[in-house]
Amino acid sequence: MDNTELNSERELLAQVAAGDEAAFRTVVRFYHPRVFSHALAFTKSYPEAEEITQDIFLKVWQQRDKLPAIESFRNFLYISGRNQIISSMRKQVMQTGQTTEDPLEENLLPDQQYQYKEMYHLILKAIEQLPPQQKAVFTLSRLEHLSHEQIAEKLNISKHAVNWHIVQALGNLRNYLANYPEVLILLITIAPMY
């Protein structure tokens, strides 16, 4: 995103923060497909993905006064989406009495679980091939779910460097996994949706 787009997004979010419903509808129209596809990748259910997506945007509206302080709205949506998906899957687990360390895997059929494990193993193998700093940053971000600020502090680097390493790591992983399109789809579920 260039500076012009970033400024436009900030202006739009400032309008939403001020209660402008038209600006909010613009934000929803732009981000809805991305948020929905991310939720669908995890839930495998259109109605559930739509409910999660609506909940995410409802929270954005309810907490709109905080929008001007958010440095990256895309990251904010990603984290909100991830948390909403995890919350939804925990509810399912509690309702069905199932316990699992990986709610996504539990929602799959046995043959799909095996395929999921194989694909996830390929991603971990690809991560091992990354240069050390990219590997450290990507692992902290995508597997340990730390924020850019937390990673920067932990590794004693700037937030800009964290972002750069993540972009480079994703590019390297996509190249490494180019012959495995189904694995690239799983990579998207652990990478940012934007």
N, C-alpha and C positions, 0 to 999 in steps of 0.2 A: 504494500500500500504506500503510495507516494504521499508527500506532504499535503498536496491539494486535497486528496481523498481523505487523509487523516483529519485535516481541518474541517472539511465538510461533515465528516462523521461526528466530530466533536460538537459542531454547531447544531447538528440534528439531535444529538443526545442532550445538549443543553436545552433545546426546545422541549424535548420529552420531559426532562427534569422539571421544567416550568409548567408541565401539565398539558402540553399541546398534543391532543389526541391524533391529529393528522400526521404529525411527525412520528408518533409512536406507530401508527399504521404503516408508514414508510419503512421504519426499522423492521417491523414484523414481516412485511412483504419481502424485504431483501434477505433477511436471515432465516426465515421459516424453512425453506427447502433444505438448507444446510443442517439446521438443528434437527429437523424431522428425519433426514436420512441417517444422521448419527444415531438417533434414538432407535430407528428401525433396524440398524445394523446389530444392535444389542438385543432388542426385544423380539425381533422376528414377527412382530404383530403390528399391523397398521393401526388398529384402534388404540392399542397401548402406546405406540409411538406418538400418535396424535395427542393423546391425553398428557403425556410427558411434555411434549412441545408446548401445549397450551399452558401447563403449569409453570414452565420456565418463563414464558412471556408474561404470565400473570405476575410472577415474582418480580420481573424487571419493572413492570408498571407500578407495583406496590412499593418498590424500593427506588423509584425513579429519582428521588432527591439525592441519592448517592452516585448517580451516573457521572456528574462532572468530575468526580475524584478518581474515576476508573481510568487507568492508564491505557489498557487494551481491552476494548469491548469484546473483541473476538475471543480473547483468553477468558474473559469473565463469562461469556456464554458457554465456552467449552467446559469450564469448571462447574458452572451451574448445571449444565446438561449432564455431566458425569455424575455429579452428586444426586441429581434427580433420578437418573437411571439406577444408581446403586440403591437409593432409597426405595424405589419401586420394586426392585428385585428382592430386597430384604423383606418387604411386605409379603411378596409372593412366597418366599421361603417360610416365613412365620405362619402364613395361612395354610400351607401344605404340610408343614412340619418337617420339611427337608432341611438338611444342613449341608453346606458345601463351601469350599474356599473360593470357588469361582462361579458366581451366579450365572454367567453367560454359558459356561460349559454345562452346567446342570440343566439348562433349558434345551439342550440339544439331545437328539436321539443317540443311542450308543455308537452307531457307526459315524455319526457326525462328531461325537466327542473325540473319537480316535483321530479323525481328520483334523479337528481343531487343535489337538495336542501336537500332531505332526507339523501343522502350519506354524503354530506358536514356537515349536522347537526350531524351525527354519529361521524365524525372525530372531530368536535369541542367538542362533549361530551367526546370522548376519551382523547383529549388534557386536558380537565378539570381534568381527573383522574391522570395526571402525577404529580410527586413530584414537589413542588413549583419552584425550580431552573430549572429543566428540562422544565417545562411549560413556564417559563419566557424566557428561551433561545430559545426554539422551536418557540414560538409565535413571538418573535422579528425577528428570522431568516426566517421562512417560511410564516408567515402571514403579517409581516410588512416589509419584504425583506431587513433587515439590513445586512451589511457584518459582518464577524466574528470580524473584528477589531472594528467596531462600537458597537457590542454587548459587547465585552470585556470591552471597555471603559465605556459603560453605566452601566454595572453590576459590574464593578471593579473586573473582573476576567481575567485570561489569555486566549489567543486565543486557547490554547490547551484545557483548561477547557470548552470553548464554544463548540469545536468540540466533546469532550467527552460527554457533555450533549445532543448534537444533536443525536449522535449515540445511546445513551441510550434511549432517547425519541422515536426514530424511532423503536427500538426494542420493547419497551413497547407498542407503538401504534400498531405495527404489531401483537403482542400477543393479545391485547385487541380486535382487529378487525379481528382476525383469522377466525371467522365464517362468515365474510362478504367479500368474495374475490373481489366482484365488488367495494367495498369501498376501498380495498387495492390498486386497480388500480388508483382511484382518489387520494389517499394518495401519490402515486408516482408522480402525476402531481404537488403537492405542495411541495414535497420533492426533494432533489437533484436527478438528473438522474443517478448518478454514485454511 
